[in-house]
Amino acid sequence: MNIDELPTAELASPGPLRESLVAAVLAGTKTATSSLRVSYAVAGEAVPAVGAHRALVDSSGERVAILETTEVRVVRLADVDDDFARAEGEGFTSRAHWRDAHADFWDSPEARAELPAGFVVDDEALVVQEYFRVLGLLSLGQLSDRDGRSPLHSLLGRRRTSRRFGADPVRVAHLGRLLLAAQGPVGAGRRSVPSAHARYPLSLTVVAGNVDELPSGVYRYQPDTDSLTLRVAGDHRWAFADATLVDRDWVAGAAAIVVIGADLDASARHFADQSPAGDRGARYVWLEAGHVSQDLYLQATEDGLGAALVAGVDDDRLHAAADGVLPGGHRPLVLFTVGSMMAPDR
Ligand SMILES: Cc1cc2nc3c(=O)[nH]c(=O)nc-3n(C[C@H](O)[C@H](O)[C@H](O)COP(=O)(O)O)c2cc1C
């Protein structure tokens, strides 16, 4: 069975209602649906048969799951019971609740347009109750032994981009923890992030302007020794902020900007035997920049710092700002801004 070859099952009309119904099906809380018997006749369709398979589609027409009809009952509207109301998974607590909501829907112009003229939805109207199951559905949220409250899960939930920084300096120990999380040594020559061929192609350069006990300057992180070395003294935050496309004002207010850089050509050469030659190495570098960025975010979150990744930059201006401070052959890829926390802003 291939989902792309099945007839479709469409719940309600495309839009928020369909999205919520599809979500309820996938969450395992909606296991039935109902239609007026007459609407099958109007559409020239047969009532679903037990064992039939259809593809559930979402609002964009995407096929999201295979439904199998498990039971079909045709009942008078007056005979719809509480169990069926609950199986519809739309929060109905009783048949009366179900009935009120459906009476409103079937009375809407949208529903009326698909019913025979003059059709009256009363106690005698026939309702098709279709029960179904989703094939191959595993509702992960309902696994009893999945711990959604692990420290990592909690950290992930609290991680946010914040673009307004307080005036308080960032402690140098916190800066150190960020760098350790991003590229720090973890033993046996390895670092805190995965790296293709364990090459570790990324460099981290810190543009510090408001870090306790660290004079303003541009520093290079040395992962092997977990240390910083000064490249250029003075506050150079503005030069990097000015290389961003729209974010310069708040970027300049970051206590420090971590510039993630890499030698893309060297990486391309190293992976030239992997297709597509010339492109593979760069892909790996960008993937690894993503790993580093997430680690930076999570460490900032753990230490209560505000943080934002900024990739919307003018490449030429950023190259100029980074000229001479990144390792030879490295170009700046993305900026990670960090500062004392005000509030997540979007
Ligand atoms: C690759 C990438 C590039 C981004 N570039 C920028 C940027 O240039 N400016 C900015 O303000 N935020 C930038 N962000 C942050 C996103 O806007 C932010 O992650 C998104 O709005 C989701 O919010 P959250 O991080 O709070 O979950 C970038 C994020 C990523 C992953």
Ligand as a Chemical Component Dictionary entry (heavy atoms), coordinates in Angstrom:
data_LIG
# 
_chem_comp.id                   LIG 
_chem_comp.type                 NON-POLYMER 
_chem_comp.pdbx_formal_charge   0 
_chem_comp.three_letter_code    LIG 
# 
loop_
_chem_comp_atom.comp_id 
_chem_comp_atom.atom_id 
_chem_comp_atom.alt_atom_id 
_chem_comp_atom.type_symbol 
_chem_comp_atom.charge 
_chem_comp_atom.model_Cartn_x 
_chem_comp_atom.model_Cartn_y 
_chem_comp_atom.model_Cartn_z 
_chem_comp_atom.pdbx_ordinal 
LIG C1  C1  C 0 20.354 30.222 10.170 1  
LIG C2  C2  C 0 19.737 31.282 11.041 2  
LIG C3  C3  C 0 19.904 32.604 10.715 3  
LIG C4  C4  C 0 19.383 33.613 11.535 4  
LIG N1  N1  N 0 19.629 34.909 11.223 5  
LIG C5  C5  C 0 19.109 35.881 11.991 6  
LIG C6  C6  C 0 19.367 37.249 11.686 7  
LIG O1  O1  O 0 20.059 37.577 10.735 8  
LIG N2  N2  N 0 18.809 38.200 12.491 9  
LIG C7  C7  C 0 18.042 37.858 13.575 10 
LIG O2  O2  O 0 17.566 38.770 14.261 11 
LIG N3  N3  N 0 17.771 36.568 13.894 12 
LIG C8  C8  C 0 18.302 35.579 13.139 13 
LIG N4  N4  N 0 18.072 34.262 13.451 14 
LIG C9  C9  C 0 17.245 33.920 14.624 15 
LIG C10 C10 C 0 15.844 33.467 14.171 16 
LIG O3  O3  O 0 15.107 34.590 13.723 17 
LIG C11 C11 C 0 15.148 32.780 15.351 18 
LIG O4  O4  O 0 15.853 31.598 15.659 19 
LIG C12 C12 C 0 13.701 32.449 15.006 20 
LIG O5  O5  O 0 12.923 33.628 14.951 21 
LIG C13 C13 C 0 13.057 31.485 16.016 22 
LIG O6  O6  O 0 13.053 32.059 17.302 23 
LIG P1  P1  P 0 13.738 31.331 18.527 24 
LIG O7  O7  O 0 15.226 31.237 18.221 25 
LIG O8  O8  O 0 13.463 32.239 19.701 26 
LIG O9  O9  O 0 13.124 29.978 18.662 27 
LIG C14 C14 C 0 18.624 33.265 12.674 28 
LIG C15 C15 C 0 18.455 31.918 13.002 29 
LIG C16 C16 C 0 19.017 30.937 12.212 30 
LIG C17 C17 C 0 18.866 29.490 12.605 31 
# 
loop_
_chem_comp_bond.comp_id 
_chem_comp_bond.atom_id_1 
_chem_comp_bond.atom_id_2 
_chem_comp_bond.value_order 
_chem_comp_bond.pdbx_ordinal 
LIG C1  C2  SING 1  
LIG C2  C3  SING 2  
LIG C2  C16 DOUB 3  
LIG C3  C4  DOUB 4  
LIG C4  N1  SING 5  
LIG C4  C14 SING 6  
LIG N1  C5  DOUB 7  
LIG C5  C6  SING 8  
LIG C5  C8  SING 9  
LIG C6  O1  DOUB 10 
LIG C6  N2  SING 11 
LIG N2  C7  SING 12 
LIG C7  O2  DOUB 13 
LIG C7  N3  SING 14 
LIG N3  C8  DOUB 15 
LIG C8  N4  SING 16 
LIG N4  C9  SING 17 
LIG N4  C14 SING 18 
LIG C9  C10 SING 19 
LIG C10 O3  SING 20 
LIG C10 C11 SING 21 
LIG C11 O4  SING 22 
LIG C11 C12 SING 23 
LIG C12 O5  SING 24 
LIG C12 C13 SING 25 
LIG C13 O6  SING 26 
LIG O6  P1  SING 27 
LIG P1  O7  DOUB 28 
LIG P1  O8  SING 29 
LIG P1  O9  SING 30 
LIG C14 C15 DOUB 31 
LIG C15 C16 SING 32 
LIG C16 C17 SING 33 
# 
